């Protein structure tokens, strides 16, 4: 690799740090959890600010309803629960109590994607981006590293609209950034090149960035976009670099159906894009269990898998041409 990325915390830990820091300053900030004090890294918050935490138990529908009620009463509410349960068991409450009712609840899906990989399909959250994209009036943000997490949590706190924040469990190295370059609804360009465009979100941004560095060793220059906001999608940025590059690869820790790749494909097709395009995600097949790293490697969400895919796409393009 041509660059060394500095190590960092899990994004979920950074989320908890910012939440505690903000909660000390604002007594109207309230955390509602579904038996997730430990898994949500909220033990410190609960000890220091017990009056600002509501523990519902394993009852996600009640969790979202209570969070919406607190938001309606003027509280800055964060509803924290494993993503797999938050966006499945309580989908109706998210749709009606939060989005339709326009209550500014910050829904926080923890241990998302295949973070709970070894626990199998019941604990995989590969549907959440799809179902939430189909609901009007909710912003979807999936931070890639600690920097994006800090900025996303602060922005969600200030935003008086429904938002879904999605976090995994893995410690994430710091990706390149410039101070002040984070804005909800605007993707971040981590590096530029005219051969391949990688559009990735969340913890899948890291392998895309590493693949771009590997490709550079072969003389292939890549653009990498961290599309932290899946909805609304930064279509202007997407089109600018899709037009410039020879092929597009989207990368995500989600089903191939209804996630970032589907959103990018839908938009690009409608504006006449005709170059090679590939979605790298979890295919529609029986779930594979294992660690997140093992599942990523199995499906090619890795530096090696993505760089090989990119080279194959470019070769095929030249052969067709």
C-alpha positions in Angstrom: 0.0 0.0 0.0 1.2 3.5 -0.8 -0.5 5.1 2.2 -0.6 4.1 5.9 -4.0 4.8 7.5 -3.8 5.6 11.2 -5.9 3.4 13.5 -9.0 4.5 15.3 -11.9 3.5 17.5 -15.1 1.7 16.4 -17.5 4.3 15.0 -20.0 3.2 17.6 -17.6 4.2 20.4 -17.1 7.6 18.8 -20.9 8.0 18.6 -21.2 7.2 22.3 -18.4 9.7 23.2 -20.1 12.5 21.2 -23.5 11.6 22.7 -22.2 11.9 26.3 -20.3 15.1 25.6 -23.4 16.6 24.1 -25.8 15.3 26.7 -23.8 16.9 29.5 -24.3 20.3 27.8 -27.9 19.7 26.8 -30.2 18.2 29.4 -33.0 17.8 26.7 -30.9 15.2 25.0 -32.5 11.8 25.8 -31.3 8.3 24.8 -33.9 5.5 24.4 -32.5 2.0 24.2 -33.8 -1.5 23.8 -31.6 -3.4 26.2 -28.6 -2.0 24.4 -26.7 -0.1 27.1 -23.7 -2.4 26.7 -23.8 -3.2 23.0 -24.5 0.5 22.2 -21.4 1.6 24.3 -23.9 3.6 26.5 -22.7 2.4 29.9 -20.8 5.7 30.6 -23.8 7.8 29.5 -26.1 5.8 31.8 -23.8 6.2 34.8 -23.3 9.9 34.3 -26.7 11.0 33.0 -29.2 8.4 34.3 -32.1 10.8 34.1 -31.5 11.2 30.4 -31.7 7.5 29.5 -34.8 5.5 29.0 -34.4 1.7 28.8 -37.4 0.1 27.2 -36.1 -3.5 27.1 -36.4 -5.8 24.1 -39.4 -4.0 22.7 -38.3 -2.1 19.6 -41.8 -1.0 18.6 -42.3 0.6 22.0 -38.8 2.1 21.7 -39.6 4.0 18.5 -43.0 5.1 19.8 -41.6 6.4 23.1 -38.8 8.2 21.2 -41.3 9.8 18.9 -43.3 11.0 21.9 -40.3 12.4 23.6 -39.4 14.2 20.4 -42.9 15.6 20.2 -42.4 17.0 23.7 -39.2 18.8 22.6 -36.5 16.4 23.6 -33.5 15.8 21.4 -34.1 12.0 21.1 -31.7 9.3 20.0 -33.3 5.8 19.7 -30.5 3.1 19.9 -31.0 -0.5 19.0 -29.4 -3.2 16.8 -30.1 -2.3 13.2 -31.4 -5.7 12.3 -34.3 -5.3 14.9 -34.8 -1.6 14.8 -35.6 -1.5 11.1 -37.6 -4.7 11.0 -39.6 -5.1 14.1 -40.5 -1.4 14.4 -40.7 -0.4 10.7 -44.4 0.6 11.0 -43.5 2.9 13.9 -40.6 4.4 12.0 -42.9 5.0 9.0 -45.9 6.4 11.0 -44.7 7.8 14.3 -41.4 9.2 13.1 -41.4 9.9 9.4 -45.1 10.6 8.6 -45.5 12.5 11.8 -42.3 14.4 11.1 -40.8 13.9 14.6 -37.0 14.6 14.7 -36.0 11.2 16.1 -32.4 10.2 15.5 -32.7 6.5 14.9 -29.4 4.7 15.5 -28.9 1.2 14.1 -25.9 -0.4 15.8 -24.0 -3.5 14.9 -25.3 -3.1 11.3 -24.6 -5.1 8.2 -22.8 -8.3 9.2 -21.2 -7.0 12.3 -23.0 -9.8 14.2 -21.7 -12.1 11.5 -21.3 -15.3 13.5 -24.8 -15.0 14.9 -26.3 -15.7 11.5 -29.2 -14.3 9.4 -31.4 -13.3 12.4 -28.7 -10.7 13.4 -27.6 -9.6 9.9 -29.0 -6.2 8.9 -28.9 -6.3 5.1 -32.4 -4.8 4.5 -32.3 -1.5 6.4 -31.2 0.8 3.6 -33.7 -0.7 1.3 -36.7 -0.4 3.5 -35.8 3.1 4.8 -35.2 4.4 1.3 -38.8 3.6 0.5 -40.1 5.8 3.3 -40.6 9.5 2.7 -39.0 12.1 5.1 -36.0 10.2 6.5 -32.3 10.9 5.9 -30.0 7.9 5.9 -26.3 8.3 6.9 -23.7 5.6 7.1 -20.4 7.0 8.3 -17.1 5.4 7.1 -14.7 6.3 9.8 -14.4 8.2 13.1 -14.3 11.6 11.4 -17.5 11.1 9.5 -19.1 9.6 12.6 -18.3 12.7 14.8 -19.6 15.0 12.1 -22.7 12.9 11.4 -23.7 12.7 15.0 -23.3 16.4 15.5 -25.2 17.2 12.3 -28.0 14.8 13.3 -28.3 16.5 16.7 -28.7 19.9 15.1 -31.0 18.6 12.4 -34.7 19.0 13.3 -35.8 16.1 11.0 -35.9 12.3 11.2 -32.5 10.6 10.5 -31.2 7.1 10.5 -27.5 6.6 11.6 -25.9 3.2 10.9 -22.9 2.0 12.8 -20.8 -1.2 12.8 -18.6 -2.6 15.5 -15.1 -2.7 13.9 -12.3 -0.3 14.8 -11.9 1.9 11.7 -8.7 3.6 10.5 -8.9 7.3 9.6 -9.5 7.9 6.0 -8.2 11.1 4.3 -10.3 14.2 5.0 -10.1 18.0 5.1 -11.6 19.9 8.0 -15.1 21.0 7.3 -15.6 18.7 4.2 -18.5 16.8 5.8 -22.0 17.7 5.0 -25.1 15.5 5.1 -26.3 14.9 1.5 -22.8 15.5 0.0 -20.4 12.7 -0.7 -16.6 13.0 0.0 -14.0 12.4 -2.6 -11.1 10.6 -0.9 -8.9 10.3 -3.9 -9.2 11.0 -7.7 -8.4 9.1 -10.9 -9.9 8.7 -14.3 -10.0 4.9 -14.7 -12.3 3.5 -12.1 -14.9 5.1 -9.8 -15.6 3.4 -6.5 -18.7 4.6 -4.7 -18.9 3.1 -1.2 -20.6 3.7 2.1 -19.9 2.8 5.7 -17.3 0.3 6.6 -17.1 -0.8 3.0 -15.3 2.4 2.1 -12.1 1.1 3.6 -11.6 -1.9 1.2 -12.6 0.3 -1.7 -9.9 2.8 -0.8 -7.4 0.0 -0.3 -8.3 -1.4 -3.7 -7.7 1.9 -5.3 -4.2 1.9 -3.8 -3.5 -1.6 -5.1 -4.7 -0.6 -8.6 -2.3 2.4 -8.7 0.5 -0.2 -8.5 -0.7 -1.4 -11.8 -1.0 2.1 -13.3 -4.8 2.2 -12.9 -6.0 5.4 -11.2 -9.2 5.4 -9.3 -11.6 7.9 -7.7 -13.0 6.8 -4.3 -16.2 8.5 -3.0 -17.4 8.0 0.5 -21.1 8.3 -0.1 -22.0 8.5 3.6 -25.4 9.9 2.9 -27.4 7.2 1.0 -30.5 9.3 1.1 -30.6 12.0 -0.3 -28.0 10.7 -2.7 -25.4 13.2 -4.0 -26.3 12.7 -7.6 -24.3 15.7 -8.9 -21.1 14.3 -7.5 -22.0 10.8 -8.7 -22.6 12.0 -12.3 -19.5 14.2 -12.4 -17.2 11.3 -11.6 -19.2 8.6 -13.5 -18.8 10.7 -16.6 -15.1 11.1 -16.0 -14.2 7.5 -15.3 -14.3 4.4 -17.5 -16.2 2.1 -15.1 -18.2 2.4 -11.8 -18.2 0.0 -8.9 -20.4 0.5 -5.9 -19.5 -1.2 -2.6 -21.7 -1.7 0.5 -22.4 -3.9 3.5 -26.0 -4.6 2.5 -28.1 -6.7 0.1 -27.6 -6.1 -3.6 -31.3 -5.1 -3.6 -32.4 -1.6 -2.6 -29.1 -0.2 -1.2 -26.5 2.2 -2.4 -25.8 0.3 -5.6 -29.5 0.2 -6.6 -29.8 3.9 -5.9 -26.7 4.8 -8.0 -27.8 2.4 -10.9 -31.3 3.9 -11.0 -30.1 7.4 -11.2 -27.3 6.8 -13.7 -29.6 4.8 -16.0 -32.0 7.6 -16.1 -29.4 10.2 -17.1 -28.1 7.9 -19.9 -25.0 6.3 -18.4 -23.7 3.5 -20.6 -20.3 2.5 -19.3 -19.5 -0.7 -17.2 -21.2 -0.7 -13.8 -21.1 -3.3 -11.0 -22.7 -3.6 -7.6 -20.6 -5.3 -4.9 -22.8 -6.3 -2.0 -24.3 -9.3 -0.4 -26.1 -11.4 -3.0 -29.6 -12.8 -2.8 -28.7 -16.2 -1.5 -28.7 -18.2 1.8 -26.8 -16.2 4.4 -23.1 -17.0 5.1 -22.1 -16.8 8.7 -18.7 -15.9 10.1 -16.8 -12.8 11.2 -17.4 -9.6 9.2 -13.9 -10.0 7.7 -14.6 -13.5 6.6 -18.0 -12.5 5.0 -16.4 -9.5 3.3 -13.7 -11.7 1.8 -16.2 -14.4 0.7 -18.1 -11.8 -1.3 -15.1 -9.9 -2.7 -15.6 -6.8 -0.4 -11.8 -6.6 0.0 -8.9 -4.8 -1.6 -8.0 -8.0 -3.6 -11.5 -8.7 -4.7 -12.3 -5.2 -5.7 -9.1 -4.5 -7.5 -9.4 -7.7 -9.5 -13.0 -6.9 -10.4 -11.9 -3.4 -11.6 -9.1 -4.8 -13.8 -11.5 -7.4 -15.3 -14.1 -4.7 -16.0 -11.5 -2.5 -17.8 -10.2 -5.4 -19.8 -13.7 -6.4 -20.9 -14.4 -2.8 -21.8 -11.3 -2.6 -24.0 -12.2 -5.9 -25.7 -15.8 -4.7 -26.5 -14.4 -1.4 -27.8 
